[in-house]
Amino acid sequence: MHIQIGGETMLLPSFLQWQAGWRTDWVNNSGITRDVFDDAVSAFITEIIAKHGELAPRLCNKDPYTALWLPTIQRLFPNSKFILMIRDARAVIHSMIDRKVPVAGYNTSDENSMFTQWNQEIRKMLFQCNNSPGQCIKVYYERLIQKPAEEIQRITDFLDLPYSTQMLKHHELIGAEVDLNDQEFSASQVKHSINTDALTSWFDCFSEETLQKLDNLAPFLSILGYDTSAANPDYSMFADDNFYQFRNAYS
């Protein structure tokens, strides 16, 4: 096994936010140097990730909101690499509402505020990823599930890892090489083979009024290449061979 990917810790994004407050409130007034504090923070993070699964030469954490802390993580782990998964906000928000996923900052009874929140977060994540050349790669969900072999090869090349067709058969390896935490909201999805059902599962789930406001609520949707003019958009463009040649500076 080349890489260990445990489940979402649910802890590290909050810890990264807490340590930022501790750094301001304590470190500056206590005489503790930044290097000492960084060593303590990195040791905590390493311990959590390393013991969150079977040890391997590479350790991975997949808590989504760690993507808001790239500069901090880069300083703590200078050899780290990041994969930023990008997905249509309409699908993301529908998934939160449909599966009742509790995410800080998102009010599932207010669709408009959820799109605004997504826009704020993806803007920061993209900015930090774009400012990390060679360390951060952007992967579009819509392309990954339409061109899985090509995208996974692209990811393994970025990570300097060997590609294997077994990576396309994760659902067949559950209980052997793949361990799942049934308490994790995405576990039920991982049990299935790669499929395109989730591309359209959000169709007809938002009000026409909300869809018409998307360019104002979440302008990064169109910046990232998503068609906000259609209630049921066509995602085939994400599978084009020249897809990455036409991505702009943000995407």
C-alpha positions as CSV (number, residue, x, y, z in Angstrom):
1,M,0.0,0.0,0.0
2,H,1.5,3.3,-1.1
3,I,-0.8,5.7,0.6
4,Q,-3.0,5.7,3.7
5,I,-6.3,7.5,3.4
6,G,-8.4,7.3,6.5
7,G,-11.9,8.6,6.8
8,E,-12.7,12.2,7.6
9,T,-11.5,13.1,11.1
10,M,-14.2,15.8,11.6
11,L,-11.6,17.3,13.9
12,L,-8.7,18.7,11.9
13,P,-10.5,21.6,10.3
14,S,-11.7,22.8,13.7
15,F,-8.3,22.3,15.1
16,L,-6.7,24.4,12.4
17,Q,-9.1,27.2,13.2
18,W,-8.5,26.9,16.9
19,Q,-4.7,26.9,16.6
20,A,-5.0,30.2,14.6
21,G,-6.7,31.7,17.7
22,W,-4.2,30.2,20.1
23,R,-1.4,31.6,18.0
24,T,-2.7,35.1,18.2
25,D,-3.9,35.0,21.9
26,W,-1.0,33.1,23.5
27,V,2.1,32.8,21.4
28,N,2.6,36.5,20.9
29,N,2.4,37.2,24.6
30,S,4.0,34.1,26.2
31,G,7.4,34.1,24.6
32,I,6.7,30.8,22.8
33,T,8.3,31.1,19.4
34,R,6.4,30.4,16.2
35,D,8.7,27.4,15.4
36,V,8.0,25.8,18.8
37,F,4.2,26.3,18.3
38,D,4.4,25.0,14.7
39,D,6.2,21.9,15.9
40,A,3.5,21.2,18.4
41,V,0.7,21.8,15.9
42,S,2.3,19.6,13.2
43,A,3.0,16.8,15.8
44,F,-0.7,16.8,16.8
45,I,-1.9,16.7,13.1
46,T,0.6,14.0,12.2
47,E,-0.4,11.8,15.2
48,I,-4.1,12.1,14.3
49,I,-3.6,11.2,10.6
50,A,-1.0,8.5,11.1
51,K,-3.2,6.6,13.6
52,H,-6.4,7.1,11.7
53,G,-5.6,4.1,9.5
54,E,-2.9,1.6,8.6
55,L,0.5,3.2,8.3
56,A,1.9,3.7,4.8
57,P,4.7,5.7,3.2
58,R,2.3,8.5,2.3
59,L,-0.4,9.8,4.7
60,C,-3.5,11.6,3.5
61,N,-6.2,13.5,5.2
62,K,-9.5,14.1,3.3
63,D,-11.4,16.5,5.6
64,P,-12.7,19.0,2.9
65,Y,-12.3,22.1,5.0
66,T,-8.6,21.7,5.5
67,A,-8.5,23.3,2.0
68,L,-9.2,26.6,3.7
69,W,-5.8,26.4,5.5
70,L,-3.3,25.6,2.7
71,P,-0.7,28.3,3.7
72,T,-0.7,27.0,7.3
73,I,-0.4,23.4,6.2
74,Q,2.3,24.2,3.7
75,R,4.4,25.9,6.4
76,L,3.9,22.9,8.8
77,F,4.4,20.3,6.0
78,P,6.5,21.8,3.3
79,N,6.5,18.7,1.1
80,S,2.8,18.3,1.3
81,K,0.6,18.1,-1.8
82,F,-3.1,19.1,-2.1
83,I,-6.0,17.9,-4.3
84,L,-8.9,20.4,-4.5
85,M,-12.1,18.7,-5.6
86,I,-14.4,21.0,-7.5
87,R,-18.1,20.2,-8.0
88,D,-21.2,22.0,-9.2
89,A,-22.5,23.9,-6.2
90,R,-26.0,22.9,-7.0
91,A,-25.1,19.2,-6.6
92,V,-23.1,20.0,-3.5
93,I,-25.9,21.9,-1.8
94,H,-28.5,19.4,-2.9
95,S,-26.4,16.6,-1.3
96,M,-26.2,18.5,2.0
97,I,-29.9,19.0,2.1
98,D,-30.9,15.6,0.9
99,R,-28.6,13.6,3.1
100,K,-29.0,16.1,6.0
101,V,-25.2,16.7,6.3
102,P,-24.5,19.2,9.1
103,V,-21.9,21.6,7.8
104,A,-20.8,24.6,9.8
105,G,-22.0,27.9,8.1
106,Y,-24.7,26.3,6.0
107,N,-28.4,26.8,6.9
108,T,-30.2,24.0,5.0
109,S,-33.5,25.9,5.3
110,D,-32.1,28.8,3.3
111,E,-30.9,27.8,-0.2
112,N,-29.8,31.3,-1.1
113,S,-27.5,31.6,1.9
114,M,-26.0,28.2,1.1
115,F,-24.9,29.3,-2.4
116,T,-23.4,32.4,-1.0
117,Q,-21.5,30.5,1.6
118,W,-20.2,28.0,-1.0
119,N,-19.1,30.9,-3.2
120,Q,-17.1,32.5,-0.4
121,E,-15.4,29.2,0.5
122,I,-14.5,28.1,-3.1
123,R,-13.1,31.5,-3.8
124,K,-10.7,31.2,-0.9
125,M,-9.8,27.6,-1.7
126,L,-9.1,28.4,-5.4
127,F,-7.0,31.4,-4.5
128,Q,-4.8,29.4,-2.2
129,C,-4.6,26.5,-4.6
130,N,-3.7,28.8,-7.5
131,N,-1.0,30.3,-5.4
132,S,0.5,26.8,-4.7
133,P,2.0,25.8,-8.1
134,G,3.3,22.3,-8.1
135,Q,1.7,21.6,-4.7
136,C,-2.0,21.8,-5.5
137,I,-4.0,20.2,-8.3
138,K,-7.7,20.9,-9.1
139,V,-9.9,18.0,-10.0
140,Y,-13.4,18.4,-11.3
141,Y,-15.9,15.9,-10.0
142,E,-17.8,16.0,-13.3
143,R,-14.7,15.0,-15.2
144,L,-13.5,12.5,-12.7
145,I,-16.7,10.3,-13.0
146,Q,-16.9,10.7,-16.8
147,K,-13.1,10.1,-17.4
148,P,-12.1,8.2,-14.3
149,A,-9.0,6.4,-15.7
150,E,-7.6,9.5,-17.2
151,E,-8.2,11.7,-14.1
152,I,-6.9,9.1,-11.7
153,Q,-3.8,8.8,-13.9
154,R,-3.4,12.6,-13.7
155,I,-3.7,12.5,-9.9
156,T,-1.2,9.6,-9.5
157,D,1.3,11.4,-11.8
158,F,0.9,14.5,-9.7
159,L,1.6,12.5,-6.5
160,D,4.4,10.5,-8.1
161,L,2.6,7.3,-7.4
162,P,2.1,4.3,-9.7
163,Y,-1.3,4.0,-11.4
164,S,-3.3,0.8,-11.1
165,T,-6.6,-0.2,-12.6
166,Q,-7.5,-1.4,-9.1
167,M,-8.1,2.2,-8.3
168,L,-11.2,2.0,-10.5
169,K,-12.6,-0.9,-8.5
170,H,-12.6,0.6,-5.0
171,H,-16.1,-0.9,-4.3
172,E,-14.8,-4.4,-4.8
173,L,-12.0,-3.9,-2.2
174,I,-14.2,-2.8,0.7
175,G,-13.3,-4.8,3.8
176,A,-9.9,-5.8,2.3
177,E,-7.8,-2.8,1.1
178,V,-10.6,-0.2,1.7
179,D,-12.0,0.4,5.2
180,L,-15.1,2.6,5.6
181,N,-16.5,4.4,8.6
182,D,-20.3,3.9,8.4
183,Q,-20.7,7.1,10.5
184,E,-19.2,9.1,7.6
185,F,-21.8,10.7,5.4
186,S,-20.1,9.7,2.2
187,A,-19.6,6.1,3.1
188,S,-22.8,5.0,1.4
189,Q,-21.6,6.5,-1.9
190,V,-18.2,4.9,-1.7
191,K,-19.8,1.5,-1.7
192,H,-20.9,1.9,-5.3
193,S,-18.9,1.7,-8.5
194,I,-18.0,4.9,-10.3
195,N,-21.2,6.1,-12.0
196,T,-22.7,9.3,-13.4
197,D,-26.0,9.2,-11.4
198,A,-24.9,12.0,-9.1
199,L,-24.5,14.3,-12.0
200,T,-28.2,14.8,-12.4
201,S,-29.6,13.9,-9.0
202,W,-30.0,17.6,-8.1
203,F,-32.1,18.3,-11.2
204,D,-35.6,19.8,-10.4
205,C,-34.7,20.2,-6.7
206,F,-34.3,24.0,-6.6
207,S,-36.9,26.7,-7.1
208,E,-36.8,28.6,-10.4
209,E,-36.3,31.8,-8.3
210,T,-33.1,30.5,-6.7
211,L,-31.7,29.2,-10.1
212,Q,-32.3,32.6,-11.6
213,K,-30.2,34.3,-8.9
214,L,-27.2,32.0,-9.2
215,D,-25.0,34.4,-11.0
216,N,-25.4,36.9,-8.1
217,L,-25.4,34.3,-5.3
218,A,-22.5,32.2,-6.6
219,P,-20.6,33.9,-9.4
220,F,-17.8,31.3,-9.2
221,L,-20.1,28.7,-10.7
222,S,-19.9,30.3,-14.1
223,I,-16.2,31.3,-13.5
224,L,-15.5,27.6,-13.1
225,G,-17.3,26.7,-16.3
226,Y,-20.7,25.6,-15.0
227,D,-23.7,26.5,-17.1
228,T,-26.0,28.6,-14.9
229,S,-28.5,29.4,-17.7
230,A,-29.9,25.8,-17.8
231,A,-32.0,24.1,-15.2
232,N,-30.7,20.8,-16.4
233,P,-27.2,21.5,-17.7
234,D,-25.1,19.3,-19.9
235,Y,-21.8,18.2,-18.3
236,S,-20.3,16.5,-21.4
237,M,-17.9,19.4,-21.9
238,F,-16.1,18.3,-18.8
239,A,-15.1,15.1,-20.6
240,D,-13.6,16.9,-23.6
241,D,-10.0,15.9,-24.4
242,N,-9.0,19.6,-24.4
243,F,-10.9,20.5,-21.2
244,Y,-7.9,21.7,-19.2
245,Q,-6.6,23.9,-22.1
246,F,-9.6,26.2,-21.7
247,R,-9.7,26.6,-18.0
248,N,-9.1,30.3,-17.0
249,A,-6.8,31.6,-14.2
250,Y,-9.3,30.8,-11.5
251,S,-10.3,27.4,-12.6
